[in-house]
């Protein structure tokens, strides 16, 4: 797998850096302007604060997307998109329940992911 730090917008010469206003892609978008400028409807999504650029930046800086705090792993936390469903259903599916607790970073499923994929670089 390619070096994920290549997605880091702050790394000179990286793919991520090309989407900044000084980069080839971001600079061209600035020249086009309108919705493609850094503050435009489309362009702003590719900045570090935008939905696309922000996710790329998050992934570039995390040890692993599968780590309990990584882009995928955090969604299984009780307040994440997936984990919160179990919390809402409650009972055995909550993070304290017989099924839900298996998916926490200390449970049999989540713990295995954390131990095998969580701390490794992608």
N, C-alpha and C positions, 0 to 999 in steps of 0.2 A: 504494500500500500504506500502511496505517496506520503511525503512528509506533510503532516497536517498543519504544521506551522506556516506552510505556504499560503494558508488562508488568512493569516494575520495581516490585517491592513496596516499595521505599524512596522512591518518588516520590509525595508526597501527592496524593490525588485520582485516582491512576491505577487502571486495572483491576486490576493486580497488588496494589496496596495494599488493595483491597477484600477480598482473601483473607486479610489479616493478622487477628490476633485483635481489632484495633481497627476493622477495616473492616466494611462492611455484611454481606458474605457470611460472613467469618470470625467476626464477632461473633455472628451468628445461629447459626452452627455451635457456638460456645462455649456459647450458651444451651441449645441442644438437648442438647449434651454427649454422653457415651458415645463411640461410635465416631467421631462427627463433631467432637469437641473437637480442639484442636491436637495433643494427645498421643494421640488415639484412632487406631484402625486406618485409618480413611478420612481423617480430618482431617489427620493428620501428613503425608500424601502431598502436600498442598497448601501446606505450609510451604516456606520457602526451602531447607530441607534435604531435603524430600521429592522423590519422583520427578517429580511434575507441577510443583510450585512451583519446584523446583531447575532444571528444564529451562527453564521460562519465565524465571527470573532469569538463567540463563546466556545465553539468547538476547537478553535485553534489554541485556546488558552487552557483547556481542560486536559487532564491526564488521559481520560478515556471517556467516550460517550456513554459507556456502560457503568461507569463509576456511580455510586449512589448520588453524587452531586453533578454528574455529567448530563449532557443534553437528553439522553434517553433514560438513564437511571433515575434522574430526579422526578420523572413523570410517574414512577412507581411509589414515590413517597406519599404519605397520607394526604399531603396538600397538593400533590401533582395531579395531572389530568386523568391518569389511570387510577392511581391510589385513592383519589377523592371519591371515585365511584364506589369502591368498596366501603369507604367510610360512610357514604350516604345510604347504602344498602344496609350496612351495619351487621350485627350478629356475627356469624362465622366469617363474613367477608371483610370486616373491619381489620385494621392493622393489628388489633389485639385478638382477633378471632382465630379459630382453628385453621381456616383456609388462608385468610388474609395475612396472618403473621408469617406464613411460609414465603411470602413475596417481599418481606422487608429485608434489609441488608444483613440481618442476623438469622433469617429463616433459611430453610433448606434450599429453596429455589433461589431467592435473592442473594443469600449468602454464597452460594456456588458461583453465581454470576459475579458478585463482588470479588471473590477470591481469585477467580480465573480470568476475568476480563476487566474488572474495575480499576486496578492500579497499573495496568499495562498501557503503554503508549500504542496508539493505532498506527 
